[in-house]
Amino acid sequence: MDVPQSAAAIYSTAADTLDTLPFWHHFGRRTVERLELQRGARVLDLCCGSGASALPAAEIVGPTGSVLGVDITEALVIQGATKAAAMGAAGATFRCASVESLSFPGASFDAVLSVFGLFFIEDMSGLLARAWSWLRPGGSLAITTWGQDVLAPGEALFKEASLRENPSLDHPSHASRLDTPEKLSAVFTNAGLPRPAIVTDRWEMALPTPEAFWPVILGTSNRAAHDALTPQQQARVRAAVTEGLLGVTATAMDVLYAVARRR
C-alpha cells in the first residue's frame, strides 16, 4: 500500500473523532491567517481533511471567491462538504482525490495551502513545484507541518505502551520528514521555489482529566497503532497512558508554518 492510500485508510477510521479535536481547527485557521487572503480570492487546499483550513478560508474570500478542498479520505471530504453547506459557504467545494493526480492551468489560484498533509506525499518537492505553477503572480503558498514536540507528553506515553504490547508497531512517523525548519526549507529549495518564511508556533490543549487525552489517539494517525492492538492490549495501553497523565493539565504541540509568495 502506498503512503497516500495508507493515510486514507488511517483517517477513514479516525474520521469519527478527528473533527472534535480543537487543534486541527486552531492550526488550520492560523495557517489561513498567514495567507492574507482578500475577498474574491481563489484558494486551493491540498490534503484538506474535514475543512479545518478550507472553511476559514471560505469565510474570508466570501461569495465572490472560491475554495477547493481536495483530500484522498472520502469520509473527511463528506464532513467538509456537509459543514460548508451548513454555514452557507457556496464557494467552498470538496473533492475526493489524490492531490498528486491534480492538474490545473497556470495562475488558477491566489493561494495554495496544505496543513499537516505534505509529509504524506512521496514526491513532496514535485507537488510543491506543481502547486507553485498554479499560483498567479502575487499569490502565496503555505505549508504547515508538525514540529518535533507533538501532543506531549501523551503521544509518547501511548507509543511506549503500545510498543510494549506489540514491538512491530515501531516505525518512524510520516511527520518526521518535515519536523524541522531545515527539512521544510529544503523541500522548497528542491522544488526550485524561493526560500519560505518559516515561523514556529507552540499551542497547548487543556486536559481537564487524563481521560480527555484519549480522543487525541482516536482522531490522529495514532489510530492505526491503536487499532492494530487487541481489545485487551488497548485496555492496558489506555490504562498506562491515563496513569502517566495524572497531574498533567495540557497537551503541548509544536508546528512549523512556511509561506512563500510568488512575485
Backbone torsions as a table, in degrees:
resi	resn	phi	psi	omega
1	MET	NA	130.0	-179.7
2	ASP	-77.1	168.9	-173.0
3	VAL	-61.8	-49.3	179.4
4	PRO	-59.4	-41.0	179.5
5	GLN	-66.3	-36.9	176.7
6	SER	-63.3	-43.1	178.3
7	ALA	-62.6	-38.9	178.7
8	ALA	-62.0	-41.1	179.2
9	ALA	-64.7	-42.6	179.7
10	ILE	-62.3	-49.7	-173.4
11	TYR	-79.3	-17.5	171.1
12	SER	-63.6	-39.6	177.7
13	THR	-74.1	-40.8	-177.3
14	ALA	-74.2	-10.1	-175.6
15	ALA	-60.9	-23.3	-178.7
16	ASP	-70.8	-13.8	-176.5
17	THR	-125.9	-28.3	-170.8
18	LEU	-49.5	-48.1	-171.7
19	ASP	-69.5	-12.7	179.0
20	THR	-84.0	-9.1	-175.5
21	LEU	-88.6	122.4	-171.9
22	PRO	-68.2	-23.5	-175.3
23	PHE	-69.7	-30.5	175.2
24	TRP	-57.8	-44.5	-177.3
25	HIS	-72.4	-38.5	178.8
26	HIS	-60.1	-52.2	-176.3
27	PHE	-74.1	-28.9	174.5
28	GLY	-62.6	-47.2	179.9
29	ARG	-67.0	-39.6	179.5
30	ARG	-63.3	-35.1	176.6
31	THR	-65.2	-45.6	-179.2
32	VAL	-61.2	-38.5	179.0
33	GLU	-58.7	-32.2	-178.4
34	ARG	-74.9	-13.9	-179.4
35	LEU	-81.5	-18.5	-178.8
36	GLU	53.0	50.7	-178.0
37	LEU	-67.4	151.9	176.6
38	GLN	-113.7	159.8	174.0
39	ARG	-57.6	138.1	178.8
40	GLY	86.4	0.1	-178.1
41	ALA	-71.2	155.8	177.2
42	ARG	-108.3	124.8	-171.2
43	VAL	-127.1	140.0	173.6
44	LEU	-118.6	124.7	179.5
45	ASP	-112.0	111.1	-177.8
46	LEU	-91.9	133.9	-175.0
47	CYS	58.8	55.6	-168.1
48	CYS	-76.9	-13.2	-177.4
49	GLY	59.3	-136.7	-177.9
50	SER	-93.3	12.9	173.1
51	GLY	102.9	19.3	-176.8
52	ALA	-62.9	-25.8	174.5
53	SER	-110.0	-33.2	-178.8
54	ALA	-63.1	-40.8	-176.6
55	LEU	-72.8	-41.7	171.9
56	PRO	-60.2	-36.1	176.8
57	ALA	-64.4	-40.2	179.6
58	ALA	-63.4	-36.0	177.6
59	GLU	-61.2	-38.2	-176.5
60	ILE	-76.9	-45.9	-175.0
61	VAL	-74.4	-21.3	173.5
62	GLY	71.9	-173.1	-175.0
63	PRO	-68.6	-19.1	178.1
64	THR	-88.0	-8.4	177.5
65	GLY	-101.8	-174.3	178.7
66	SER	-149.2	147.1	174.8
67	VAL	-132.9	124.7	174.9
68	LEU	-110.4	116.2	175.7
69	GLY	-101.9	131.3	-178.0
70	VAL	-125.9	131.6	178.7
71	ASP	-151.4	150.8	-178.6
72	ILE	-84.1	-10.6	-178.0
73	THR	-95.3	107.2	-174.0
74	GLU	-60.1	-39.9	-178.0
75	ALA	-60.5	-38.0	179.5
76	LEU	-73.8	-38.5	177.6
77	VAL	-60.8	-42.0	178.1
78	ILE	-62.2	-42.4	177.8
79	GLN	-60.8	-44.2	-180.0
80	GLY	-62.6	-44.9	179.6
81	ALA	-64.3	-37.9	178.7
82	THR	-64.1	-43.4	179.6
83	LYS	-67.7	-38.4	178.3
84	ALA	-61.4	-41.6	178.5
85	ALA	-65.3	-39.6	-178.1
86	ALA	-66.5	-32.9	-179.1
87	MET	-92.3	1.3	178.1
88	GLY	72.4	26.7	-179.5
89	ALA	-87.6	80.1	-175.5
90	ALA	-64.0	-25.9	-178.2
91	GLY	-83.3	-4.0	-179.8
92	ALA	-98.0	121.6	177.6
93	THR	-125.4	153.2	-177.5
94	PHE	-127.7	138.8	-177.6
95	ARG	-130.5	132.1	175.8
96	CYS	-89.6	109.2	-178.6
97	ALA	-166.5	160.0	170.5
98	SER	-73.0	130.4	-179.4
99	VAL	-65.0	-22.1	179.2
100	GLU	-72.8	-14.4	-179.6
101	SER	-92.2	-3.6	-173.3
102	LEU	-74.4	149.4	175.0
103	SER	-147.9	129.4	179.3
104	PHE	-138.0	154.5	172.8
105	PRO	-63.9	157.0	175.8
106	GLY	-60.2	150.8	177.3
107	ALA	60.4	34.0	179.7
108	SER	-80.3	-22.8	-171.5
109	PHE	-133.4	150.5	172.7
110	ASP	-85.5	-21.9	179.5
111	ALA	-154.1	142.5	172.7
112	VAL	-128.0	134.1	-179.9
113	LEU	-140.2	159.9	174.0
114	SER	-150.7	123.5	-176.6
115	VAL	-113.9	115.6	179.5
116	PHE	55.7	39.5	-179.4
117	GLY	-131.1	-30.0	-172.2
118	LEU	-60.8	-35.3	-176.1
119	PHE	-69.1	-9.0	173.7
120	PHE	-84.4	-11.0	-174.8
121	ILE	-89.6	130.3	-177.3
122	GLU	-60.9	-52.6	-179.5
123	ASP	-100.6	82.0	-175.8
124	MET	-65.3	-44.7	-179.1
125	SER	-66.8	-35.5	177.8
126	GLY	-62.4	-41.2	178.7
127	LEU	-67.5	-39.7	178.4
128	LEU	-62.6	-41.3	179.8
129	ALA	-61.7	-41.0	179.0
130	ARG	-69.0	-42.1	178.7
131	ALA	-60.8	-37.3	179.2
132	TRP	-63.8	-37.8	-179.6
133	SER	-68.9	-21.7	179.6
134	TRP	-83.0	-7.8	-178.2
135	LEU	-84.5	142.3	171.1
136	ARG	-76.9	161.5	173.2
137	PRO	-57.1	133.2	-176.4
138	GLY	90.7	-6.4	-178.8
139	GLY	-77.4	168.6	-175.3
140	SER	-126.3	145.5	174.7
141	LEU	-119.3	124.0	-177.2
142	ALA	-125.1	130.7	178.1
143	ILE	-125.5	130.8	176.7
144	THR	-119.8	131.5	-179.2
145	THR	-134.7	163.5	174.1
146	TRP	-73.7	146.0	170.4
147	GLY	-85.6	-158.4	-175.3
148	GLN	-89.1	-19.1	179.3
149	ASP	-109.0	102.1	-170.7
150	VAL	-127.1	128.5	175.6
151	LEU	52.6	41.1	-176.3
152	ALA	-84.2	145.2	-2.5
153	PRO	-92.9	1.9	-171.1
154	GLY	-63.5	-40.8	-177.7
155	GLU	-63.2	-41.2	178.4
156	ALA	-63.5	-39.0	177.0
157	LEU	-63.4	-40.8	179.0
158	PHE	-63.7	-45.5	-178.4
159	LYS	-64.4	-41.8	179.2
160	GLU	-61.9	-46.5	-179.2
161	ALA	-67.2	-38.2	179.7
162	SER	-65.4	-40.0	-179.5
163	LEU	-68.9	-30.1	174.3
164	ARG	-62.5	-35.8	-179.3
165	GLU	-80.7	-36.4	-174.9
166	ASN	-149.0	90.9	-177.5
167	PRO	-59.9	-20.0	-178.7
168	SER	-68.6	-10.3	-179.9
169	LEU	-81.1	0.8	-177.3
170	ASP	-78.0	106.2	175.3
171	HIS	-155.3	151.1	-178.6
172	PRO	-66.1	148.0	178.2
173	SER	-76.7	151.4	174.9
174	HIS	-60.3	-35.6	-176.1
175	ALA	-63.5	-23.6	-179.0
176	SER	-65.8	-12.8	177.7
177	ARG	-68.9	-21.5	-175.1
178	LEU	-136.4	33.3	-170.1
179	ASP	-93.7	10.9	174.1
180	THR	-134.0	156.2	176.7
181	PRO	-57.6	-34.5	-178.6
182	GLU	-66.5	-44.5	178.9
183	LYS	-64.3	-42.7	-178.0
184	LEU	-66.6	-44.0	178.9
185	SER	-63.6	-36.6	-178.4
186	ALA	-63.8	-33.9	179.0
187	VAL	-64.4	-40.6	176.6
188	PHE	-64.6	-44.4	-179.9
189	THR	-61.6	-44.4	-180.0
190	ASN	-65.3	-23.7	177.4
191	ALA	-84.8	-4.0	-178.3
192	GLY	78.9	21.4	-178.0
193	LEU	-97.1	161.4	174.5
194	PRO	-62.0	155.0	177.3
195	ARG	-63.6	126.8	-177.5
196	PRO	-79.8	158.7	167.8
197	ALA	-81.8	122.6	-176.7
198	ILE	-114.8	128.3	179.7
199	VAL	-123.9	136.2	175.1
200	THR	-97.6	148.7	-178.3
201	ASP	-141.1	146.1	177.2
202	ARG	-129.6	134.3	-178.2
203	TRP	-138.3	149.6	178.9
204	GLU	-122.3	135.4	174.8
205	MET	-102.3	125.0	-177.0
206	ALA	-63.2	142.3	175.4
207	LEU	-121.7	95.3	179.8
208	PRO	-63.3	-27.8	176.2
209	THR	-144.3	159.2	175.7
210	PRO	-58.2	-34.6	180.0
211	GLU	-63.9	-22.7	-179.0
212	ALA	-66.7	-13.9	178.3
213	PHE	-79.5	-23.1	-171.0
214	TRP	-60.3	-36.9	175.1
215	PRO	-58.7	-24.4	176.9
216	VAL	-64.5	-37.9	177.3
217	ILE	-66.8	-42.1	-175.2
218	LEU	-75.9	-23.4	-175.0
219	GLY	-108.6	17.8	177.2
220	THR	-132.1	-175.8	-180.0
221	SER	-65.5	-13.2	174.3
222	ASN	-62.2	-16.8	-179.6
223	ARG	-58.7	-31.4	-178.7
224	ALA	-63.4	-46.2	178.6
225	ALA	-66.1	-41.3	179.2
226	HIS	-57.9	-47.7	-174.9
227	ASP	-74.0	-15.4	176.8
228	ALA	-79.8	-10.5	179.9
229	LEU	-90.4	155.3	173.4
230	THR	-73.5	162.0	177.3
231	PRO	-55.4	-37.7	179.0
232	GLN	-66.9	-41.6	177.6
233	GLN	-65.5	-41.6	178.0
234	GLN	-58.1	-41.6	-179.2
235	ALA	-64.6	-41.2	179.5
236	ARG	-68.1	-40.3	178.4
237	VAL	-63.7	-45.0	-180.0
238	ARG	-60.9	-41.3	178.7
239	ALA	-64.3	-39.6	179.7
240	ALA	-66.6	-42.1	179.1
241	VAL	-65.5	-44.2	179.6
242	THR	-60.3	-43.7	178.6
243	GLU	-64.0	-41.3	-179.4
244	GLY	-67.3	-21.6	-178.6
245	LEU	-95.7	4.4	177.2
246	LEU	-59.1	127.0	-178.3
247	GLY	87.0	-8.5	178.7
248	VAL	-87.2	128.1	-173.9
249	THR	-106.0	-3.6	-179.5
250	ALA	-159.7	154.5	170.6
251	THR	-108.1	130.6	-173.7
252	ALA	-104.5	147.6	-179.3
253	MET	-148.8	138.0	177.4
254	ASP	-105.0	141.1	174.1
255	VAL	-133.0	162.2	175.1
256	LEU	-120.3	130.1	173.6
257	TYR	-108.5	129.0	176.0
258	ALA	-123.0	128.8	179.5
259	VAL	-132.5	128.8	174.0
260	ALA	-123.9	139.7	-178.8
261	ARG	-114.8	133.8	-178.0
262	ARG	-85.5	124.4	-179.6
263	ARG	-75.8	NA	NA
